[in-house]
Amino acid sequence: MSIQTSSLFSITTGSAEPIYRQLVDQVRRLVAGGQLGAGDEMPSVREVAQALAVNPMTVSKAYGLLEMEGVLARRRGLGMVVAERPHGGPALAERSELLRPTLERAAMEARQLELDPDTVLALFNQILKDQS
């Protein structure tokens, strides 16, 4: 199955996090969450670069890192696909670790806004319900 670039990635150009890292993290989350499965074809470097208006080397760097990690695999003449996982899907602990940096940033912002934990957790629970 081939994936649409526009629905796969979104980048924040003003972010302190480099674009290639944003792409790597998004692919990791999509694979860990099951939205991308083993054998799914990734859009080409050129397609992603054009869709996001970024340098192709940025996308190539992200894909290369994901290949080294074993998240993506290169198929000769066909481009990149989501790699087979040796033990099935990612464990809950692995998926939780992918969420940790986002929650740490949210916790820091909550402290800066002087919000108490109960208010923050209630808001987070409401957001989770709204997204279901």
ChimeraX attribute file (.defattr): number of C-alpha atoms within 10 A of each C-alpha:
attribute: neighborCount
match mode: 1-to-1
recipient: residues
	/A:1	11
	/A:2	10
	/A:3	13
	/A:4	13
	/A:5	17
	/A:6	12
	/A:7	7
	/A:8	16
	/A:9	16
	/A:10	14
	/A:11	16
	/A:12	10
	/A:13	12
	/A:14	8
	/A:15	9
	/A:16	7
	/A:17	11
	/A:18	13
	/A:19	21
	/A:20	19
	/A:21	16
	/A:22	18
	/A:23	22
	/A:24	19
	/A:25	16
	/A:26	17
	/A:27	23
	/A:28	19
	/A:29	18
	/A:30	15
	/A:31	21
	/A:32	20
	/A:33	15
	/A:34	12
	/A:35	11
	/A:36	21
	/A:37	18
	/A:38	18
	/A:39	16
	/A:40	18
	/A:41	22
	/A:42	25
	/A:43	18
	/A:44	18
	/A:45	20
	/A:46	14
	/A:47	16
	/A:48	23
	/A:49	18
	/A:50	13
	/A:51	13
	/A:52	16
	/A:53	9
	/A:54	16
	/A:55	14
	/A:56	17
	/A:57	13
	/A:58	18
	/A:59	23
	/A:60	17
	/A:61	17
	/A:62	20
	/A:63	24
	/A:64	18
	/A:65	16
	/A:66	21
	/A:67	17
	/A:68	10
	/A:69	12
	/A:70	13
	/A:71	21
	/A:72	27
	/A:73	22
	/A:74	16
	/A:75	12
	/A:76	7
	/A:77	6
	/A:78	10
	/A:79	14
	/A:80	22
	/A:81	22
	/A:82	21
	/A:83	22
	/A:84	16
	/A:85	13
	/A:86	7
	/A:87	7
	/A:88	8
	/A:89	16
	/A:90	15
	/A:91	10
	/A:92	10
	/A:93	8
	/A:94	12
	/A:95	17
	/A:96	13
	/A:97	10
	/A:98	16
	/A:99	12
	/A:100	11
	/A:101	11
	/A:102	10
	/A:103	11
	/A:104	11
	/A:105	10
	/A:106	14
	/A:107	15
	/A:108	11
	/A:109	12
	/A:110	15
	/A:111	12
	/A:112	9
	/A:113	9
	/A:114	9
	/A:115	12
	/A:116	10
	/A:117	12
	/A:118	9
	/A:119	11
	/A:120	15
	/A:121	11
	/A:122	11
	/A:123	12
	/A:124	13
	/A:125	12
	/A:126	11
	/A:127	11
	/A:128	10
	/A:129	9
	/A:130	8
	/A:131	7
	/A:132	5
